[in-house]
Amino acid sequence: RKEVEQDPGPFNVPEGATVAFNCTYSNSASQSFFWYRQDCRKEPKLLMSVYSSGNEDGRFTAQLNRASQYISLLIRDSKLSDSATYLCVASPGAQKLVFGQGTRLTINP
Amino acid sequence: SQTIHQWPATLVQPVGSPLSLECTVEGTSNPNLYWYRQAAGRGLQLLFYSVGIGQISSEVPQNLSASRPQDRQFILSSKKLLLSDSGFYLCAWGNALLGEQYFGPGTRLTVT
């Protein structure tokens, strides 16, 4: 079983739609969680950290459910520029990160 | 602000040739440094990480090695490349307090 699992997609949604990504992690000792965004043939970039109370940054909302070992990312009013692969990340400690395989998102005009 | 550099951006090497990829970080002291590989269509695989000069931890047994000769310099090497070494190599530095990592622009390696 992979330590961080995501639906690989692809997700194809129209511009303006709301899209939700889900992710599960298997290591209950994981303390920190993140979402990264990776454009085609580019490096991953930190999108947002995920706090236990849930957090919002503009159109993006991240939530964490420790009991279910589940992380989510919601994108509202999606834009063409949101097209990318979204990586769910858990940190089991020792300052290492474990990346999911990524979910590819395409926003259609 | 912190900046991370990697070079070269792309590299085509024959099987059996040596490899040296370099990564440098600016704007931070004593960072944790990481080397990842991303094969085509695959997730990120942690190869090596370093918490200080001369301190290297290997995550996956392979024909690659890493060195950290200076605080903000991290080098990935191989004596003889294999076809399976092809991929996108990413260097990252880590924020020890908050846990997130920041990536360099990467080197796309093709072994022919």
Chai-1 contact restraints between the chains, C-beta under 6 A:
chainA,res_idxA,chainB,res_idxB,connection_type,confidence,min_distance_angstrom,max_distance_angstrom,comment,restraint_id
A,S32,B,G99,contact,1.0,0.0,6.0,A-B,restraint_1
A,F34,B,E100,contact,1.0,0.0,6.0,A-B,restraint_2
A,E43,B,L90,contact,1.0,0.0,6.0,A-B,restraint_3
A,E43,B,F103,contact,1.0,0.0,6.0,A-B,restraint_4
A,E43,B,P105,contact,1.0,0.0,6.0,A-B,restraint_5
A,E43,B,G106,contact,1.0,0.0,6.0,A-B,restraint_6
A,P44,B,F103,contact,1.0,0.0,6.0,A-B,restraint_7
A,L46,B,E100,contact,1.0,0.0,6.0,A-B,restraint_8
A,S91,B,G99,contact,1.0,0.0,6.0,A-B,restraint_9
A,Q95,B,N32,contact,1.0,0.0,6.0,A-B,restraint_10
A,Q95,B,G94,contact,1.0,0.0,6.0,A-B,restraint_11
A,L97,B,Q101,contact,1.0,0.0,6.0,A-B,restraint_12
A,F99,B,G43,contact,1.0,0.0,6.0,A-B,restraint_13
A,F99,B,L44,contact,1.0,0.0,6.0,A-B,restraint_14
A,Q101,B,G43,contact,1.0,0.0,6.0,A-B,restraint_15
